[in-house]
């Protein structure tokens, strides 16, 4: 049994710790915040459940669903709109029209497109089928050979035309990826389509997706309020230094896992190899602003998920009707989760919460949603909301995965290693655990009992 420190109690770190613990190793998770969960937390405000991050996954995100089952939560899974896909409607010419990606590998179809555009969308399905052997959503590096030509916007324009790009594909990708279409490579886009072909209906857990991280944090040892400032590894082990209750402390361990946002890794780990440091410094993330509008009442005929093309010039990316989630809002009241588009997010990054909420309300008033009734607003911001996978990102990911210059006794977990989804984070935690176990087996530590040692 080896002693392993996991830095970061988001879903990636918690999944990694859980897998290592089940493999028989001694694990401790260090988390800077007072609560675990990272971008998969929830809290109650004025009777409404507020998600600090994702409110749902699609039923094609198989590792999330398998983790829920392994934790005894399979019976708690809920379909938010049976038979539908995300997003449900798209704003076009002042009206919200049905918008869906058909499941399976068939052509993408939607009433927002004219017949010629829908026919051309079949070319995307053909490409998806042609490259299917390389498109594995849980092993994105296998698609690296496809990552050498176009970004998503140019790729879709070439195959399906401007109308398909602007009215359907771009708002769809912006809603699920949280970034502009030019920030997504064509190969990464095909990986998204492949994932959706496995299932595109929105699902959640009773009580929210935070049930996943709450359950994990209840079965693995987590120490909150620990600000890690240094992780140094060598062939004989790892030293993790952190601050807690105003004092500096440290752990000596057999190995360490960094499950923190990618841009934070170089500052935490001064002993990274040159190849590793170059990978982390090249990562790109999109910022995010979420506005939860809590309403006395709401009755507009919308789908659970609704998106806004850039051509509508609202400054918004999407609106989700969170009050449709069971037991999430007081009866009869409304709860809109509004995500700002990336340009508006960057412009309002330093604005006061009241100004951000006012922007969202004014933007909605210029749509069929109209002027909202009396409300309360909760604003959340993230500097690193989601990783982007621009042109060349998958090739860099493949190089990182097979790197020769590798820090010993160290693994990494985070959605930036797989995909910008909850499933990407869960999968990265699983993979990090497997790599740590393999590295320990290679050095004979897998069969040796070794305790974590804390230095004060």
Buried (B, 14 or more C-beta within 10 A) or exposed (E): BBBBBBBBBBBBBBBBBBBBBEBEBBBBBBBBBEBBBBBBBBBEEEEBBBBBBBBBBBBBBBBBBBBBEBBEBEEBBBEBBEEBBBBBBBBBEEEBBEBBBBBEBBBBBBEBBEEEBBEBBBBBBEBBEEBEEBBBBBBBBBBBEBBEEBBBBBBBBEBBBEBBBBBBBBBBBBBBBBBBBBBBBBBBBBBBBBBBBBBBBBBBBBBBBBBBBBBBBEEBBBBBBBEBEBBBBEEEBBBBBBBBEEEEBBBBBBBBBBBBBBBBBBEBBEBBBEBBBBBBEEBBBBBBBBBBBBBEEBEBEBBBBBBBBBEBEBBBBBBBBBBBBEEBBEEEBBBBBBBBBBEBBEEBEEBEBEEBBBBBBEBBEBBBBEEBEEBEBBBBBBEBBBBBBBBBBBBBBBBBBEBEEBBBBBBBBBBBBBBBBBBBBBBBBBBBBBBBBEBBEEBEBBEEEBEBEBEE
